[in-house]
Amino acid sequence: MIRWFLRQLQDRRYRRTWRQVNTHNFTFPVGRLPLDRVSVDKSRNN
């Protein structure tokens, strides 16, 4: 039960961080990804 609660808190914190990084779009994370390796950027040029 405690593990479930801690996981929920960690997921909520991760989603909040994701939204702060990706304020320009409407994406949301399905799982946890390393934020420094994932780029969902409007000015991304490959």
C-alpha positions as CSV (number, residue, x, y, z in Angstrom):
1,M,0.0,0.0,0.0
2,I,2.8,2.4,0.9
3,R,4.7,1.5,-2.3
4,W,1.6,2.3,-4.4
5,F,1.2,5.7,-2.7
6,L,4.9,6.6,-3.2
7,R,4.7,5.5,-6.9
8,Q,1.6,7.8,-7.3
9,L,3.6,10.7,-5.8
10,Q,6.6,10.1,-8.0
11,D,4.4,9.8,-11.1
12,R,2.6,13.1,-10.3
13,R,6.0,14.9,-9.7
14,Y,7.3,13.5,-13.1
15,R,4.2,14.7,-14.9
16,R,4.4,18.1,-13.4
17,T,8.1,18.4,-14.5
18,W,7.2,17.1,-18.0
19,R,4.5,19.8,-18.3
20,Q,7.0,22.5,-17.2
21,V,9.4,21.4,-19.9
22,N,6.8,21.0,-22.6
23,T,4.5,24.0,-22.0
24,H,4.4,24.7,-25.8
25,N,2.6,21.5,-26.7
26,F,-0.1,19.1,-25.4
27,T,2.0,15.9,-24.9
28,F,1.9,13.9,-21.8
29,P,4.2,11.0,-20.7
30,V,2.8,7.5,-20.7
31,G,5.8,6.1,-18.8
32,R,8.9,7.5,-17.2
33,L,11.6,8.6,-19.6
34,P,14.8,10.4,-18.9
35,L,14.0,14.0,-19.5
36,D,17.5,14.8,-20.7
37,R,17.3,12.2,-23.5
38,V,13.7,13.0,-24.7
39,S,13.0,16.1,-26.7
40,V,9.5,17.2,-27.8
41,D,10.5,20.6,-28.9
42,K,8.8,23.0,-31.3
43,S,12.2,24.3,-32.6
44,R,13.8,20.9,-33.1
45,N,15.8,20.7,-36.4
46,N,17.1,17.4,-37.5
